[in-house]
Amino acid sequence: MLADSYAFLSLSEQSRLIRSGELSPVALVELYLRRIDRYNDKLKAFITVAAGSAMESARRAEGEIAAGEYRGPLHGIPVAVKDQMQIDGMRVTGGSRIYADHVGTYDATVVARLREAGAVLLGTLNCHEFQVGPTRNFPFGTPRNPWNLERDPGVSSSGSASSLAAGLVSAALGGDTGGSNRGPAAACGVVGLKPTWSRVSRHGVFPFLWTHDCVGPLARTVEDAAHVLKVIAGRDPLDPTTSSEPVPDYLGAMGDSALSGVRVGVVEELVSDPTSQDAIDAMRAAFGVLAAKGAELIDVSLPLTRETRFVSQALTKPEAVGYHRRNLQERYEEFDYNTRVGFMVGAVLPAGLASSAQRARVVIARQVTDALKSVDVLVGSCTAGGAPLITQRQPITTKKEALEKIYGEKKGQGQYTRIFSMAGVPAMSVPAGFDRDGMPLGLQIAGRYFDEATVLRVGHAFQLATDWHGRTPPLA
Amino acid sequence: MDLDPEHVRLLLMQQGYAVPDEDLLEITASLNALVEGMADLSRFGPLQEEPWPILVDYLGEQHAG
């Protein structure tokens, strides 16, 4: 029986051991299944655990590798995907009661690519309903943060991040529309990447906001995320919005840990109020690490960061309601309260305002892309601070309350990530310290269109110089 | 000018949505807040850009073909 420490090895290290025959994919899957059995009741990270098919896949992978048919770094590696992606023969719910009994009849392209790479699918991961969030009553249990079970693991790829932090899987996929990979990754102390919009296929993935939705990897290290991205990225004829831009060798582009010649833009709005002092201190220390590696730090301002809160709502609500129209008409009360009232706002928001929001989005995006003309990456905090306590917001009854609780600047977790989502550029969160309550903090790194390689390179260099990603939560 | 819950109920009914009273207050409050927040767009300049998804040739091969 494998020791629990194997559960926390990086995917890259597990892969090396599997290839050399020192680690059995079957034993690794057994280890994760044991740990899921032990911890999932507390964490509610998984919705569906596919133990039988996972063991079957692991045995097949082990046989193939022994026969010299090694497929690559993901061969025999246990992975799981956000319960947003279609899987042939497996329950896929979108985190909703509406699809509680829905069984997939085909694989989403990203799932198919993981399978082709030889990965072993452990199951589906808990998330906020239809990736919207915040969900009030989770139909499959409230996801919790492994660093403190009373704390939120982040919205909306909650299980993708918490499962990694707790050592229940080697890598995961999540969907990131406005920060849904990066926020949970920061909250749980793992890596979460949102690729360039159109870099990764969304075929077979429950949509939230078509013009923003991205699928990307979550992992314990940047190197691991690069391995997964390499497999899932690239043109997909089944998703006409995917780009034909060639997929580079991300691992090769990482090189050594030196960052000489890399210009890093420190975004003032991502390290100032309402960012907590603990997060600001952690980010300043992180910038110092990048500078010590040879990066040139340049102060940058993205003044429209704080304006994203209204614009993003005016974009998402009308667009999201279209997809769910029939279910909202016929099964309204089966939706979570928070999801359905948000969708209904989208249904009645004046079309002229929604259209204006789309134009405002372009102005915001232009601010980001203009900044990236003079620097290679932009950095700042990924969240306002460490993960907050799990609470249930009371229904809102007045405009004043709505302005404060839904759109308020101080509420602010989303603005840190939305700015890059609205621009469509790649962005990633990397573990960068802890707050005074012992909750992880994330350094966010954003880059130019299709330049995930530089984002990964900077994140990798940071991880080679720090050990934040090597810490494990007390639960584990 | 803010809408009241009855206005909002009618707008939703027009689209085939039957929403219970307990939801209507929050929908109305949230809608009025969002409309107010989007009322002054001068901070974004003249808004002359077309609302394309992102700044890349996302049609890719279709263009090339």
Chai-1 contact restraints between the chains, C-beta under 6 A:
chainA,res_idxA,chainB,res_idxB,connection_type,confidence,min_distance_angstrom,max_distance_angstrom,comment,restraint_id
A,W197,B,I54,contact,1.0,0.0,6.0,A-B,restraint_1
A,S198,B,Y58,contact,1.0,0.0,6.0,A-B,restraint_2
A,T211,B,P53,contact,1.0,0.0,6.0,A-B,restraint_3
A,T241,B,Y58,contact,1.0,0.0,6.0,A-B,restraint_4
A,S243,B,G60,contact,1.0,0.0,6.0,A-B,restraint_5
A,S244,B,G60,contact,1.0,0.0,6.0,A-B,restraint_6
A,S244,B,E61,contact,1.0,0.0,6.0,A-B,restraint_7
A,F310,B,G37,contact,1.0,0.0,6.0,A-B,restraint_8
A,F310,B,M38,contact,1.0,0.0,6.0,A-B,restraint_9
A,Q313,B,L34,contact,1.0,0.0,6.0,A-B,restraint_10
A,A314,B,M38,contact,1.0,0.0,6.0,A-B,restraint_11
A,Q329,B,G16,contact,1.0,0.0,6.0,A-B,restraint_12
A,V341,B,D23,contact,1.0,0.0,6.0,A-B,restraint_13
A,V341,B,E26,contact,1.0,0.0,6.0,A-B,restraint_14
A,V341,B,I27,contact,1.0,0.0,6.0,A-B,restraint_15
A,M344,B,I27,contact,1.0,0.0,6.0,A-B,restraint_16
A,V345,B,I27,contact,1.0,0.0,6.0,A-B,restraint_17
A,V345,B,S30,contact,1.0,0.0,6.0,A-B,restraint_18
A,V345,B,L31,contact,1.0,0.0,6.0,A-B,restraint_19
A,A347,B,Q15,contact,1.0,0.0,6.0,A-B,restraint_20
A,V348,B,V8,contact,1.0,0.0,6.0,A-B,restraint_21
A,V348,B,L11,contact,1.0,0.0,6.0,A-B,restraint_22
A,V348,B,L31,contact,1.0,0.0,6.0,A-B,restraint_23
A,L353,B,M38,contact,1.0,0.0,6.0,A-B,restraint_24
A,S356,B,L41,contact,1.0,0.0,6.0,A-B,restraint_25
A,Q358,B,P51,contact,1.0,0.0,6.0,A-B,restraint_26
A,R359,B,L47,contact,1.0,0.0,6.0,A-B,restraint_27
A,R359,B,E49,contact,1.0,0.0,6.0,A-B,restraint_28
A,R359,B,P51,contact,1.0,0.0,6.0,A-B,restraint_29
A,A360,B,F44,contact,1.0,0.0,6.0,A-B,restraint_30
A,V362,B,E49,contact,1.0,0.0,6.0,A-B,restraint_31
A,V363,B,F44,contact,1.0,0.0,6.0,A-B,restraint_32
A,T369,B,L55,contact,1.0,0.0,6.0,A-B,restraint_33
A,P395,B,E26,contact,1.0,0.0,6.0,A-B,restraint_34
A,I396,B,E26,contact,1.0,0.0,6.0,A-B,restraint_35
A,I396,B,A29,contact,1.0,0.0,6.0,A-B,restraint_36
A,T397,B,L25,contact,1.0,0.0,6.0,A-B,restraint_37
A,T398,B,A29,contact,1.0,0.0,6.0,A-B,restraint_38
A,K399,B,A29,contact,1.0,0.0,6.0,A-B,restraint_39
A,K399,B,N32,contact,1.0,0.0,6.0,A-B,restraint_40
A,K399,B,A33,contact,1.0,0.0,6.0,A-B,restraint_41
A,A402,B,A29,contact,1.0,0.0,6.0,A-B,restraint_42
A,A402,B,S30,contact,1.0,0.0,6.0,A-B,restraint_43
A,A402,B,A33,contact,1.0,0.0,6.0,A-B,restraint_44
A,L403,B,A33,contact,1.0,0.0,6.0,A-B,restraint_45
A,I406,B,S30,contact,1.0,0.0,6.0,A-B,restraint_46
A,Y407,B,A33,contact,1.0,0.0,6.0,A-B,restraint_47
A,Y407,B,G37,contact,1.0,0.0,6.0,A-B,restraint_48
A,G424,B,I54,contact,1.0,0.0,6.0,A-B,restraint_49
A,Y449,B,V56,contact,1.0,0.0,6.0,A-B,restraint_50
